[in-house]
């Protein structure tokens, strides 16, 4: 090294050493069962691939920090690196520096990294662990949030955006995750708009952090979180796995993986998984596993609206999104939550060029006052809009029941479904036989000498005439009736044919999707 250079390098190293929390702050963070931002970054990225940017940023006013010397980096690590060999940008808030609170510079760093991710077409991962708006920086901090939200909106549908909540995420801070495509939470994290003190003051109610907005609450009750993991390490492994299914940006196809599984594999187990008796429940995830490459799939929103399953999977190496009614919960009826869950997932698939495979076994919409008052009309419309708007290939298999409105709203021909199949036991009708006979033949049954026998006869007649897939097939409303064991083969062949699909919308500013 030439003379004189050493002192410059020493100075740089000294400055970079004053980043992140002090040893005491790091110990406190570990004591809470959480990792530091740097440890999280190490786990998210492939070994030794992360490149930090803005590591020497400091807040504008040191005097605001209560006499404390500010740390380089301003409580947030940003940069880029490889995840499974592909470029990804990330920001990780560092709770060991001023509680990870968001000041002006901290926000600027995040926005800069997001805009770079957008510019270079890379996914963006935000790891949240923060006390929210940095109180000392007041409106500069609030303005920083607004810029982050704006960048979230601009990047929406262009690059995958993933939020990971690993500590507190409070107040308006929750809206950046709320604007992103996928939200992960750990058991040791929480999100809320108004904290327990506010709830106590305004509502005179005692609530704990966990009760108000813990990971389980958002994974199971609110649906804000799509994934719940037990700790930081398993959560970041989960994020890495999700990224294997997503393209880097809207211009790319999702990552193809050389298949090992036989595309023509017959799924004979399907002959037994789905009971012929329409009243018998079963777990549709077994059907998804049966048709997917290597029996593997990646479920999204697993704990919320379990009457509908959405998952990413592969068919002969190509990523597909699966939307399936789940007959073992609420008989697979569609309700408000299921509609929202499906609509969100379909829009994600469509945005990122992921073909959609729908597995239908649905008795209809969930009836009742709760659903009507809660706006099943508006919310059910979201699913229709999402299916109609989607220009990716749309394949569908009717496994058993396909009744009423539910038939129309899930990838039907009318919604430009590309290839629709039904199993021979499928029942495609306006409603089930019992209900239909009650409405159509009320007088007939009443007047009969033996009403119960007449009813039975009419039900059997209706079932034979209408509860079959053959009428739909005769009208071309499904493309073929297939034997259950041929489902994987039919889907793989259909998918490979439709991959060349190119469909464009009539130009407009944007549609008015129901909200
Ligand atoms: C500045 C903060 C801070 C904040 C925490 N710290 N939050 N500093 N601004 N918002 C500092 C603490 O002073 C402390 O510094 C260190 O971070 C660790 O915080 P603790 O309180 O010791 O940690 P813990 O006990 O784990 O509690 C975490 C917490 C609590 C629950 C998040 O810190 C808290 O309630 N913070 C305030 C949360 C909040 O109300 N934020 C504003 C939300 S409104 P020392 O020096 O002691 O280590 C908002 C508006 C956004 O965000 C609007 C967007 C549109």
Boltz pocket constraint, residues with backbone or C-beta under 6 A from the ligand:
constraints:
  - pocket:
      binder: B
      contacts: [[A, 95], [A, 97], [A, 98], [A, 99], [A, 100], [A, 101], [A, 130], [A, 131], [A, 132], [A, 133], [A, 134], [A, 135], [A, 136], [A, 142], [A, 145], [A, 146], [A, 168], [A, 170], [A, 171], [A, 172], [A, 173]]
      max_distance: 6.0
